[in-house]
């Protein structure tokens, strides 16, 4: 089913492209960059984001084949359209050096197993915990925000060798993490479906 694009969204992307040349990016990278920039109205994301087109292509295929999507918080889940998500934060408890967000990651992994797409937009501790588990993800969108642990957890994600979307700075958040996943959801499976 084709997504109906609202005229305001279409005009917003036209203006974004008038201010930022994204034509040099490969297709999926371009989709993620544009959707993240659009979600935050922050052109700096174009040079702050880090991802690999080959990893995105595999994640895109897994997503469209029905791989589960796991999120760290309900705010990320609320931003993801056209797809159910798994969020176990309500069931999680803090303790033994583990934050609720980290425990939620453990609970979610017990539910979905390997091959999921993980979308972390809030808690650096959720991303840190994910990196301690053998999750074998289709993709990790690691865009937690904050001055404590956010940049460091994203650097650890990049160093892990896992297929990932991250950024170098402390900025991030639920909206941009959801936007990165939505970019893959909205990107056509075949070129003729493109806008």
C-alpha positions in Angstrom: 0.0 0.0 0.0 1.4 3.4 -1.0 1.7 6.0 1.7 -0.2 9.2 1.0 2.1 12.2 1.5 0.4 15.3 2.9 1.0 18.5 0.9 2.7 20.2 3.9 5.2 17.3 4.2 5.9 17.5 0.5 6.5 21.2 0.7 8.7 20.8 3.8 10.9 18.3 2.0 11.1 20.6 -1.0 12.3 23.4 1.2 14.8 21.1 3.0 16.3 20.0 -0.4 16.5 23.7 -1.4 18.7 24.3 1.7 20.6 21.1 1.8 22.0 19.1 -1.1 21.6 15.4 -0.4 21.9 14.2 -3.9 25.4 12.8 -3.3 24.1 10.3 -0.7 23.2 6.8 -1.8 19.4 6.2 -1.7 18.8 4.7 1.7 21.3 7.0 3.4 19.7 10.0 1.7 16.3 8.8 2.9 17.5 8.6 6.5 19.4 11.9 6.5 16.5 13.7 5.0 13.9 12.2 7.4 16.1 12.9 10.4 16.9 16.5 9.3 13.2 17.0 8.6 12.2 15.7 12.1 14.5 18.1 13.9 14.7 21.0 11.5 18.4 20.6 12.0 20.6 20.6 8.9 23.7 19.7 11.0 22.5 16.1 11.1 23.6 15.7 7.5 27.3 15.7 8.7 26.7 14.3 12.1 25.0 11.0 11.2 27.0 7.8 10.6 25.7 4.8 8.6 26.6 2.4 5.9 24.4 2.0 2.8 25.0 -1.8 2.6 23.9 -2.2 6.2 20.8 -0.1 5.5 19.9 -2.2 2.5 20.0 -5.4 4.6 18.0 -3.7 7.4 15.5 -2.4 4.8 15.0 -5.9 3.5 14.6 -7.4 7.0 12.1 -4.6 8.0 10.0 -5.2 4.9 10.2 -9.0 5.5 8.6 -8.5 8.9 11.5 -8.3 11.3 10.4 -7.1 14.7 11.1 -3.5 15.8 12.2 -2.9 19.4 12.2 0.6 20.9 13.6 1.9 24.2 10.7 4.2 25.2 7.1 4.8 24.3 8.0 8.2 22.8 10.0 6.4 20.1 7.1 3.9 19.5 4.7 6.8 19.2 6.8 8.3 16.4 7.0 5.0 14.3 4.1 4.8 11.9 2.7 1.8 10.0 4.5 -0.7 12.2 3.9 -2.2 15.7 6.8 -2.1 18.0 8.0 -3.9 21.2 8.7 -1.7 24.2 9.2 -3.4 27.6 10.0 -0.3 29.7 6.7 -0.6 31.6 7.7 -4.1 32.8 11.2 -3.2 33.6 12.7 -2.5 37.1 15.9 -0.9 38.1 18.3 -2.7 40.4 21.7 -4.4 40.7 23.5 -1.7 38.8 20.9 -1.9 36.0 18.7 1.0 34.9 15.0 0.4 33.9 16.0 1.1 30.3 18.7 -1.5 30.4 16.4 -4.1 32.0 13.8 -3.3 29.3 16.4 -4.2 26.6 17.0 -7.5 28.3 13.3 -8.2 28.5 12.7 -7.2 24.9 15.6 -9.4 23.6 14.1 -12.3 25.5 10.9 -11.7 23.6 12.2 -11.1 20.0 15.5 -12.8 19.9 18.1 -12.1 17.1 17.3 -10.3 13.8 15.3 -7.4 15.2 15.7 -3.7 14.4 16.5 -1.8 17.6 15.6 1.9 17.9 17.2 3.6 20.9 16.3 7.3 21.1 16.3 8.2 24.7 18.5 6.2 27.1 22.3 5.7 26.6 22.0 2.9 29.2 19.7 1.0 26.9 22.2 1.2 24.1 25.0 0.2 26.4 23.1 -2.8 27.6 22.2 -3.8 24.0 25.9 -3.9 23.2 26.6 -6.4 26.0 24.0 -8.9 24.6 24.5 -11.1 21.6 21.5 -9.7 19.8 22.6 -10.2 16.2 20.4 -7.3 15.1 19.3 -6.4 11.6 20.1 -2.8 12.6 20.6 -0.7 15.6 19.4 2.9 15.4 21.4 4.3 18.3 20.5 8.0 18.7 20.1 8.6 22.4 20.3 12.2 23.6 22.1 13.8 26.5 25.3 15.0 28.0 26.0 11.9 30.1 26.8 8.8 28.1 25.0 9.6 24.9 28.1 10.3 22.7 30.1 7.6 24.4 27.4 4.9 23.9 27.1 5.9 20.2 30.8 5.7 19.8 30.8 2.2 21.3 28.0 1.2 18.9 30.1 2.3 15.9 33.1 0.5 17.3 31.1 -2.7 17.8 30.8 -3.4 14.1 27.1 -3.9 14.3 25.0 -2.6 11.5 24.0 0.8 12.8 22.7 4.4 12.4 24.3 6.7 14.9 25.6 10.2 15.2 28.8 11.7 16.7 27.4 14.5 18.9 25.3 14.4 22.1 22.1 15.3 20.2 19.5 12.8 19.3 16.2 11.8 20.8 13.0 10.0 20.3 11.8 12.0 17.3 15.0 11.6 15.3 15.4 7.9 16.2 11.8 7.2 15.0 12.4 9.3 11.9 15.4 7.1 11.0 13.3 4.0 11.2 10.4 5.6 9.3 12.8 6.5 6.5 13.4 2.8 6.0 9.7 2.0 6.3 8.7 4.7 3.8 11.5 3.9 1.3 10.0 1.9 -1.6 10.9 -1.7 -2.0 11.2 -1.2 -5.7 12.4 2.0 -7.4 9.2 2.6 -9.3 7.4 3.2 -6.0 9.6 6.2 -5.1 8.1 9.8 -4.8 
